[in-house]
């Protein structure tokens, strides 16, 4: 079974822009993920995303959601309301928010500073991660098979700066095969 994972991080450099079309109330922009930045130190392990983890990933049908809820869609790449670009820093995005109650709520809450978290849902390619032991287990995501969505989130799993990517502890604890990988690795160390 393929597992859908989520990352969370703080967006302290999120941009708010005026609408570029009559169908949009405005834009939000920033980074959905950053490469080579450690997850929160309070997590049970540290996690990094390698700079080439998104190489070859088809981003043409990626969604923008509110709180990972597919009923709360904010935009999508195939409707040209979500623009994604992989650069040396990570995955940047520009999201045109529609003039809907959800779009207005998200836009105004981002503008007010109430929403600052960003996350993304993805599937790791088979063999696309590696583990090593340091002070605590370290996981590196080397290859992502699919990026399903990016999400503006109410509460990131851990508060941190925009240069840190944090791992959802709840998702980690629910994924028994990762618990098993860490347990086996720690038993061997």
N, C-alpha and C positions, 0 to 999 in steps of 0.2 A: 504494500500500500504506500503510495506517495504521500508525503506529509506537506501540508501547507504551513509555512512558518511566517512569523511577523517580526519586524524590527520596529523599535520606537526610538525617537530622539527629539530633543528640544529644538525649536526653530526660533532662535533669537535674532536671526537676520532675515526673517521673512519680509518680502516686499509686498506692498499693496500698491496697485496701479489703477488708474482710471480705465473705464471701459473702452475697448477698442472697437466695439460694434454696438448696434442698437439692441441686440439680443442678450447682452451681458451687462451686469451691474458693475463689474470691475474684475480685476485679476488679482490672484495671489501667486507668488513665485518664491522659489527657494530651492533647497536640496532635499530630496526624499531620502537619500542615503549618501554617505561619504566613505571613500575608500581609506583603508589603513588606519582607521580610528578605532580605539578600543571601546568596547561596551562598558557599561557602568561597573565600577569596581565592587559594588555591593551585590552584583549578580553572583550566582554559584560558579560561574566560569567567565572568562573574558573571551570576547568574540571580535573578529575582524573580518572585513570584506576585502578580498584581494582586488587590485586595480583592474584585472581582466575578467572578473567574475561575470560581467554582463556582456562580454564579447560574444557575438552571434545570437544574442537573445532577441527574439521578435517582440518589439514593443508596440506593434501596430494595433493591438486590440486591448491595451492596458486601460483600466478604469481608474478614475479618481473617486474616492468614497469618503463619507464621513463616518468615522469610528468603525471601519471595516465592515460596514453594513451594506450589503448589495441592494437593499431597498432605499438607501440614501446615496444615490449616485449624484456626483457633482460634475463629472465630465468624463470624456473618453477620447483616446487618441484617434480612433476611426471616425469620430464626429468633428475632429479638429478643434475641440474645446479644451483638450489637454495636449500640451507639447512637452515632450521629454527629450533630453539630450544628455548623453554620456560624455563627460569631459575628464580632465585629469583629476579633478576633485571628487567626482562621484556622479550621481544622477540628478540633474537639475530639472525643474519643472516650471511651467507657466500654466495656470489654470484660469480659464474664463468662466466666471460664475454666472449662471443663468439667473434671470429675474424670477426666482421662485422663492417661496418662504424659506426653504432650506438654504438656497444660495445667499439670500439676504442675511439669514442668521449666521451662517459661517463667515461671510465677509465681515459683518459688523463685529462678531466675536474675535476674529483675527485682528481687526483694526483696533479693538479695545484692549487687546493683549490677553483676553480670556482663553483663546485657543492658541497654543504655541507648539504643540506636539505634532510630529509627523511620523508616519510609519509606512511600511510597505509589506505586502503579502507576496510570498514567493515559494518556489519549489526548488530545492537543491538538486542538481544533477546527480545521478548515481556516481558515487565516488568523488563527488564535488566538494567534499569538506575534509579537513584533516585536523587531528588533535595532537597536542603535545602537552607535556607537564612543565609548568613553571612554578610560581608560588601557588597557583591554582590552575586547573585545566584551561587550556587555550584552544579555541576552535577557530579555524580559518575557513571561510566560505571561498573556495577557489572557483567554483562554477555554478551559476544559477541556471536551471533548466527553463524556468518560466517565471516571469514577473506578472502576476495576476492583477495587482492593484497597488496604488498608493493611497494613503488615507490621512486626512486631517483628523487628529484624535483629541479627545477631550482631556485625557490624562495619560501621558506617556508612562510606560512601566517604571521608569526611573527618571528623576529630574537630573539633567546634565546639560552641558553646553551644546551648541549646534555642531561642534566638531566631534562629538561623541555619538556613537550609535549604540543604543542599548537593546538588549535582548528581552523579550517578554518572559519573565520568570514563570508565569502561569502556563504559557504554551510549552515551555521547556519541561515543566513537571508533568504535563499531560502526555508527552511524547516518550513512551517507555523505551523505544529503541535508542534514543539518545541517552537516557538514564543508563541503559545497559552498556552503551559505548563508553561512557565516562566511568562506570563502575569497573568494567573490564580493564580499561586503561589504568585506573588507579590501583587495581589489584596487581597489575603487572609492574607498576613503578616501585 
